[in-house]
Amino acid sequence: MRDVMLSKPAVELYKILKFEGLISSGGEAKAAIDAGLVKVNGEIETRKRRQINAGDIIEFGNEQLQMRLL
């Protein structure tokens, strides 16, 4: 599991996938979320703009990201 430091309290899910390099573009991130390929805290998440906060865990493929606040 990899730690991701958030600079603000809430960040949209698709942006984290893009900024962390799991997906190359925002459009691809939104498509992956729509397809049900992303989990947040163990549950499939289909809301692209879901607000992700410190403590949340994102899963995509073989990657797990633990959100932490700076």
Rosetta blueprint (number, residue, H / E / L):
1 M L
2 R E
3 D E
4 V E
5 M E
6 L E
7 S L
8 K L
9 P L
10 A L
11 V E
12 E E
13 L H
14 Y H
15 K H
16 I H
17 L H
18 K H
19 F H
20 E L
21 G L
22 L L
23 I L
24 S L
25 S L
26 G H
27 G H
28 E H
29 A H
30 K H
31 A H
32 A H
33 I H
34 D H
35 A L
36 G L
37 L L
38 V E
39 K E
40 V E
41 N L
42 G L
43 E E
44 I E
45 E L
46 T L
47 R L
48 K L
49 R L
50 R L
51 Q E
52 I E
53 N L
54 A L
55 G L
56 D L
57 I E
58 I E
59 E E
60 F E
61 G L
62 N L
63 E E
64 Q E
65 L E
66 Q E
67 M E
68 R E
69 L E
70 L L
